[in-house]
Amino acid sequence: MAEVTDAMRTVIMTVDDDPAVSRAVARDLRRRYGSDHRVVRAESGASALEALRELKLRGTPVAVILADYRMPQMNGIEFLEEALDLYPAARRVLLTAYADTNAAIDAINVVDLDHYLLKPWEPPEEKLYPVVDDLLESWRDTGGRAVDTTKVVGHRWSARSSQIREFLARNQVPYRWYSSEEPEGVRLLAAAGLDARRLPLVVPPDGTVLVEPEERDLAVHVGLSTTPAADFYDLVIVGGGPAGLGAAVYGASEGLRTVLVEREATGGQAGQSSRIENYLGFPDGVSGAQLTDRARRQAMKFGAELLTACKVTGLEVNGAARTLRFADGSSVSAQAVILATGVSYRQLDVPGVAEMTGRGVYYGSALTAAAACQGQEVFVVGGANSAGQAAMFLSRRAKKVTLLVRAPELAASMSFYLLQRVVDAPTISVRTDTVVEAAHGREHLEGLTLRNRVTGQSEDVDAQWMYVFIGAEPLTDWLDGTVLRDPRGFVLTGPDLTADARPPGGWPLDRPPYHLETSVPGVFAAGDVRAESAKRVASAVGEGAMAVMLAHRYLEQS
Ligand SMILES: Cc1cc2nc3c(=O)[nH]c(=O)nc-3n(C[C@H](O)[C@H](O)[C@H](O)COP(=O)(O)OP(=O)(O)OC[C@H]3O[C@@H](n4cnc5c(N)ncnc54)[C@H](O)[C@@H]3O)c2cc1C
């Protein structure tokens, strides 16, 4: 087996079936190039190919391959031919005996050989190093680079591929995307021993091959925490949007043992916003991704634990402990809980949309897909701020953006400053009184049927891209039987629970619930999930902080 150790240094590979010769070549190469390069040695074509596949998946560059011509099973030319499929830019050298010179000359055509070296190559200073020096220089000129980020190979129009990219992007995990049809994508698939039938392929920097991975599995491999380090905390926060992150910063900074549990990616809705312009302290606006990154780092700096790809599915009250159950059956307990689960996009329930989701139809700004809209026409469905922001963002790349608004005008649903910008943008047009009746397409969205609500007339339009922002709802069914909610599922807190000046039924304490406290003592709600909340970033962050203060008060008294 070839020696494949250490990380991303550029590789010079040598393969020779004679162990003594193999060691001698490697020794001479290391002497001269060992400080800047990794010399990988193999004793057969098969093991060398295995090593090359592993290097390919890790993203390690291979600059030069020296192969002996006469090897059993697979000769040097056959090996170089296969190596070419993985590393087409690597420079290729055949090591030959004098008698095989003709074969080497033939190989110049077969595998586009860069050089052949006659054995023995003594002294290397004269016969080996000048050749390898030249080859390294020409390889560098063609821009060989290490790819030490996660690699994703997928089909351009696959919904799962787009979900994986979105997951990585929202969790701020750097990755490089390769279409399964581009040469480098094909090479990575070959290195993993796969064809394009099972995609996406994800290869984290450690070279592990993940095929169609679940988010949780993927999270572990790219270095995100998914399980709590302890069984019991002072405070568990459910949801990693602005309210949850705000609570994590304040909870941890004030000395509470704090864990935040997020089902997808920290940042929540705000994390998907291209530009938040009304958050205090950012006069030029801030992207949701930037705000999230700073908040994450701030929370972790104070010692909060952040879990990702970890969905909470139940809440139980066990005496003084509040226990949260996860989708995989495990659980974590705490003295106090903050529910900060926000709201989720409402789905557009018309024929064809579910099938085309991730294939031209997107919920939220799906910024990873936005790059593909360059120079094309885009439809944005919705009339509120989120739709307006997305239209502005997409108009920077798209040829034309059409905002489809159900209502007769935008003014009732969109902030004035944003409305002005949308109206002034030369590439955005607004169609009011318009609803989407159906989406059409085979592999990717191809068209929409639109209906005018006033005239009742339907019209088919060509469409490759549609972004949907038609409101959101709290997904709080998992609180059934424990926490009181309003008819739409928003969590009731404080004064909303004591409307008739009496605490809710079953409330066990002498005092009424605190302002952000739910119908279960010690369980608080903050941000968009709370009934009658402001649905703004600033208020969510503020409520997160305030919920921590109330949790302190609760803990002091219990
Ligand atoms: C595109 C867009 C642009 C916006 N722009 C602005 C703006 O410019 N200014 C402004 O003030 N507001 C803006 N908003 C609104 C603002 O983002 C929200 O008010 C804010 O994000 C609410 O924060 P939150 O923490 O309460 O909830 P959310 O941001 O919704 O976060 C909730 C989090 O909880 C997680 N979660 C849900 N259920 C579970 C569960 N069972 N287990 C674990 N985790 C769970 C979710 O995955 C999510 O990450 C925008 C919203 C959108 C969608």
The ligand as an ORCA input file, in Angstrom:
! r2SCAN-3c Opt
* xyz 0 1
  C     -35.797     36.988      3.708
  C     -36.099     37.704      4.992
  C     -35.666     39.009      5.182
  C     -35.919     39.681      6.376
  N     -35.435     40.947      6.528
  C     -35.623     41.602      7.697
  C     -35.085     42.907      7.893
  O     -34.481     43.475      7.005
  N     -35.276     43.492      9.103
  C     -35.947     42.885     10.112
  O     -36.034     43.456     11.195
  N     -36.481     41.651      9.953
  C     -36.338     40.997      8.766
  N     -36.871     39.747      8.595
  C     -37.591     39.132      9.722
  C     -36.580     38.564     10.730
  O     -35.625     37.819     10.043
  C     -37.282     37.714     11.773
  O     -38.173     38.528     12.480
  C     -36.264     37.118     12.755
  O     -35.351     36.291     12.085
  C     -36.981     36.303     13.834
  O     -36.011     35.697     14.629
  P     -36.330     34.388     15.507
  O     -35.040     34.011     16.134
  O     -37.477     34.658     16.369
  O     -36.816     33.278     14.503
  P     -36.174     32.655     13.189
  O     -35.273     33.620     12.534
  O     -37.324     32.113     12.427
  O     -35.283     31.455     13.735
  C     -35.851     30.317     14.304
  C     -34.877     29.176     14.249
  O     -35.402     28.078     14.984
  C     -35.117     26.871     14.306
  N     -36.093     25.853     14.690
  C     -37.427     25.820     14.414
  N     -37.999     24.729     14.939
  C     -37.009     24.031     15.563
  C     -36.980     22.807     16.287
  N     -38.087     22.084     16.482
  N     -35.786     22.360     16.785
  C     -34.670     23.110     16.611
  N     -34.642     24.280     15.928
  C     -35.804     24.743     15.413
  C     -35.244     27.260     12.838
  O     -34.527     26.360     11.998
  C     -34.641     28.662     12.842
  O     -33.252     28.647     12.584
  C     -36.654     39.064      7.405
  C     -37.128     37.754      7.221
  C     -36.862     37.082      6.021
  C     -37.370     35.687      5.814
*
